Protein backbone atom coordinates (compact mmCIF):
# COMPACT_ATOMS: atom_id res chain seq x y z
CA UNK A 1 0.00 0.00 0.00
CA UNK A 2 1.14 3.49 -0.67
CA UNK A 3 1.63 6.06 2.05
CA UNK A 4 -1.30 8.09 0.74
CA UNK A 5 -3.59 5.08 0.88
CA UNK A 6 -2.45 4.24 4.41
CA UNK A 7 -3.02 7.81 5.55
CA UNK A 8 -6.48 7.80 4.03
CA UNK A 9 -7.30 4.51 5.71
CA UNK A 10 -5.92 5.75 9.03
CA UNK A 11 -7.96 8.93 8.77
CA UNK A 12 -11.15 7.03 8.04
CA UNK A 13 -10.47 4.65 10.90
CA UNK A 14 -9.97 7.58 13.29
CA UNK A 15 -13.25 9.10 12.10
CA UNK A 16 -15.00 5.79 12.66
CA UNK A 17 -13.59 5.45 16.17
CA UNK A 18 -14.57 9.02 16.99
CA UNK A 19 -18.09 8.44 15.73
CA UNK A 20 -18.32 5.16 17.64
CA UNK A 21 -17.24 6.86 20.88
CA UNK A 22 -19.74 9.67 20.36
CA UNK A 23 -22.53 7.17 19.71
CA UNK A 24 -21.64 5.24 22.87
CA UNK A 25 -21.82 8.46 24.91
CA UNK A 26 -25.16 9.38 23.34
CA UNK A 27 -26.46 5.88 24.01
CA UNK A 28 -25.47 6.14 27.67
CA UNK A 29 -27.20 9.52 27.94
CA UNK A 30 -30.36 8.12 26.30
CA UNK A 31 -30.36 5.13 28.66
CA UNK A 32 -30.02 7.43 31.66
CA UNK A 33 -32.92 9.55 30.40
CA UNK A 34 -35.00 6.43 29.82
CA UNK A 35 -34.38 5.35 33.40
CA UNK A 36 -35.44 8.79 34.65
CA UNK A 37 -38.62 8.68 32.55
CA UNK A 38 -39.46 5.20 33.79
CA UNK A 39 -39.03 6.32 37.40
CA UNK A 40 -41.15 9.41 36.77
CA UNK A 41 -43.82 7.28 35.11
CA UNK A 42 -43.88 4.95 38.12
CA UNK A 43 -44.32 7.93 40.46
CA UNK A 44 -47.11 9.35 38.31
CA UNK A 45 -48.92 6.01 38.14
CA UNK A 46 -48.73 5.76 41.93
CA UNK A 47 -50.05 9.32 42.35
CA UNK A 48 -52.84 8.60 39.90
CA UNK A 49 -53.81 5.45 41.78
CA UNK A 50 -53.82 7.34 45.08
CA UNK A 51 -56.01 10.09 43.61
CA UNK A 52 -58.38 7.52 42.13
CA UNK A 53 -58.70 5.79 45.50
CA UNK A 54 -59.42 9.11 47.22
CA UNK A 55 -62.09 10.04 44.68
CA UNK A 56 -63.71 6.62 45.02
CA UNK A 57 -63.71 7.01 48.81
CA UNK A 58 -65.34 10.44 48.52
CA UNK A 59 -67.99 9.07 46.19
CA UNK A 60 -68.70 6.24 48.61
CA UNK A 61 -69.05 8.72 51.51
CA UNK A 62 -71.34 10.96 49.49
CA UNK A 63 -73.54 8.00 48.55
CA UNK A 64 -73.73 6.95 52.20
CA UNK A 65 -74.77 10.48 53.18
CA UNK A 66 -77.39 10.42 50.45
CA UNK A 67 -79.04 7.33 51.91
CA UNK A 68 -79.05 8.68 55.49
N, C-alpha and C positions, 0 to 999 in steps of 0.2 A: 504494500500500500504506500501511496505517496504521503508526504508530510501534510499536504493540503487536505487529503482525504481523511487522514487521522485527526487533524484539527477539527474538521467538520463533524466527524463522528463524536469526538470528545465534547464539542460544543453542544451537539444535540443530546448527548447523554446527560450533560450537566443540566440542560433545560428540563429534561424528563425527570431527573432527580429533584430539581427545584419544584416542579409542578406536583410531583408525588408528595413531597413534604408539605406543600401548601394544602393539598387535598386532605392529607391526614389531619392537619390542624383544623381545617374546616369541619371535617367529620367529627372530631372530638368536640368542637363547639356545638355542632348540631345535636350530638348525643346528650350533651349537658343540658341544652335547651329542652330537649325532649323529656328528660328526667324532670326538669322543673315544671313543664306543662302537665306531666302525668301527676305530679304531686299536687299541683294547683287544682287539677280536675278532681282528684280524690277529695280534697278539702271542700270543693264546691258541691260535690255530690253529697257529702256528709252534711253540709249546711242546708242543702235543699231537703234532705230527708228529715232533719230536725225541724225545719219550718213546716214541712208537710204534716209531721206528727203534731205540732202545736196547733195548726189550723184544724186538723181533725178533732183534737181535744176540745177546741173552742166550739166547734160545730156540735159535738156531743153534749157539751154543757148547755148550749143554747137550746138544743132539742129537749133536754131534760127540764129546763126552765119553762119551756113552752107547754109541757104536759102537766106542770104543777099548778 
